[in-house]
Amino acid sequence: MSDSVEVIGIRGIPVIRPGDDLASIIVENARKTGVGIKDGDIIVITHVAVARAEGKIVRLKNVEPSELAKRIAEETGKDPRHVEVILRDSKDIIRMRNGIIISRTKHGIVCANAGVDASNASEDESVVALPDDPDLSAKKIREGIERLTGSQVAVIISDTQGRPFRRGVINVAIGCSGIQPLWDRRGEVDLFGRVLRSKITCVADELCSAAELVIGQAAEGIPVAVIRGYRYVRDEVPASAILRDSNEELFI
């Protein structure tokens, strides 16, 4: 545990374009704003920034919707071209209700619209899909930041997701590098000496939600946050380890 933690948004980062070097952009703007990058920092980056750098912008004018996409669009009230992109990035559709498509992505993530985001796409009639391999993306960015700064850091890629039984969205981790995303506390004892039998904390998700308090989702234009002071376990366990196996799923 840590006694205090700082969460600092990195201002000045421009709209990310395909091919941009995110590591360099983050390091440069952290330097300009006086935040810098220090040993032990955790860098949380929105998936849209990463996806844009990797060219995952899809222009809907170039998408030809399938008959299935057209039928789903009629049911949900969505643009059939947007639905087509969702279908292409999905393994299967889990639920459709109240205009919402819940699918399992190619990565195994269960979320709305396969993570295909129409907000912050910037180009007219465009959407942004998830990175192809968020864990690998996080690793490459971490290695770039460490090479440029000489500091040992962790990188987490975040996405905003809803929850089935609670209103409001929160940020969760879809990719990470340099940090153990799960804190397994089984076998520890509580204040009264009882042994913990099932407590596993997803610190990666908690850190993403903390970062969202300074990142924002609208016109703030802050896609990156530095979390400083949190003592984490350095590891290379992927964020995909957070996902439940099919035999552990409770509501699907």
C-alpha positions, 0 to 999 in steps of 0.5 A: 500500500502507499501513503499518498498517490498523485494523479497528474494529467499531461497537458499540451498533447496534440491530437494523435495522428497515425504513425505518431511516436506516442512515447516521444510525445508523452516524454516531451510534453511531460517535460514541458509541463514540469511533470517529467517522468520518474522511476516508478511512475505509471503512465495511463493512456486512453485507448483512443490515443493509442489506436489513433497512433496505430492507424485504427481510424475507420472512415465509414464512407469506405465501409460496406455494411453486410445484411446482418449489419443492416438488420442489427442497425434497424433494431438498435438505431445505429448507423449500419456502417458503424455496426459493420465495424463492430461486427468485424471486431467481434467474436460474438454478440452477447446482448442487444438491448435498448440500442446497445450492442454488447459483444465479445471482442477479438481480444476477449473483452466483453464491452459495448460496441466492441470498443469501437468509439465514435467520440474523439475520432476527429475525422467526419464520419469516422470511428476508432477501433481498439488497438490490435494487441493492447498489451503489446502496444503498452509494452512498446510505449513503455520501452520507448519511454524508458529508453528516452528517460532512463526511468523504469515505468509501467504503462496501462492502456485504458478504456471507458466501460459500463457495468451491468448492475451500476449506472455510469461508466468507469475506466478499466485496463485493456493493456498493460506492461511493467506492472502486475495488474492483479493483487492476489491477497488470498492467504492474508489475514484481516484486522481480526485474524480471518484468512482472506479466501477470495480477495483479488484486487484489480489494481490496473482497473483502479489505477485507470479509474483514478487516472480518468479523474484528470483525463476526462472524456470530452473537450479536455484533450488530456489523453495521458496521466501520470500516477506517482507514488503508488507502490506496485509490483513490477511484472510483465503479466498482460491485462488479458489476465484480468479477463475471466475464463469462460467457466468463471463467467457469472452472467453470460 
